[in-house]
């Protein structure tokens, strides 16, 4: 399991993230190939070792020719869809929605003034490709420094944080940070807030590489860098035990307009899409409306498919997500017989000792139907056989 911690205490931008990824060991050629697969015009990435206030850092230059094309989110969306760049699509969509909210326009018609279409494509596609290469299961972002004062853009002098950045950072920890001027760009804010699984200080982890990405500016007030720590997540388990610690994500949504008879099929579909578990809780919403909260427990690499399945199978229009940590006991499978019919038993172990021996209920029902006996009688007999088998094996 790979955890990334992004230290954005000096700000964030697309080129700073690219530099941090290259500094952490992601091949520049991999990022270039990803950009080439999307960009409609030539874009060249060039890495350079620089110094920022005495700190060695990597700066990735995005070199583009002057373009006469004015691209909207509609145009860029078509490019990303054609290249099947799902993560980059989510980042750009978030950026377009924020810009549209600020300027009161349709997101599809937003022109990317400050970010520049080709620069933004290179930054977003390159960063998403770098994170995919690292196979990150958790991306934790520090509070983001945004700067202070004012900045001049395509719409004149703007306060810092600029309106689009402020919109993107709604609900996200941020602060002024060191120095004056713009420290967090719209592209940097969109990347961090789209790809983050959580926010906060460095989590427990075993760091294996560190990347330091430099921005184009070199102010006197601070080192204009972003740090990326790539690590193996540290397990918390039982001392001397073999319990499995997993960092997972809960997907959650409230639904008040779905026929309740459909929920069993929804759960089956979500489990088939890769969720580790799924469950439903009755709730009461505003105006006294009865509803349900649907939740699914998902590994980070299954999030995209499970999220799509929830949207497809339910009537929800929004899904929340938050990271959790699960400690799971190792399991073994044993077989017992009831009147000649085999029933599988799930054994859970703690420090090599069985703590539960549970017959598989579907097997019990199948056996009861075959034998023409009540399910509760077959379940009791199977449970007794499971306990006896565990004791005979010396587990208890």
Buried (B, 14 or more C-beta within 10 A) or exposed (E): BBBBBBBBBBBBBBBBBBBBBBBBBBEBEBBBEBBBBBBBEEBEBEBEEBEBBEEEBBBBBBEBEEEEEEBBBEBBBEBBEEBEBBBBBBBBBBBBBBBBBBBEBEBEEBBBBBBBBBBBBBBBBBBBBBBBBBEBBBBBBBBBBBBBEBBEBEEEEBEBBBBBBBBBBEEBEBEBBBBBBBBBBBBBBBBBBBBBBBBEEBBEBEEEEBBBBBBEEBBEEBBBBBBBBBBEBEBEEEEEBEBEBBBBBBBBBBBBEBEEEBBEEBBEBBBEBBBBBBEBEEEEEEEEEEBBBBBBBBBBEBBBBBBEBBBEBBEBEEBEBEBEBBEEBBEBEBEBEBEEBEBBBBBBBBEEEBEBBBBBEEBBEBBBEEBEBEBEEBBBBBBEBBBEBBEEEEBE
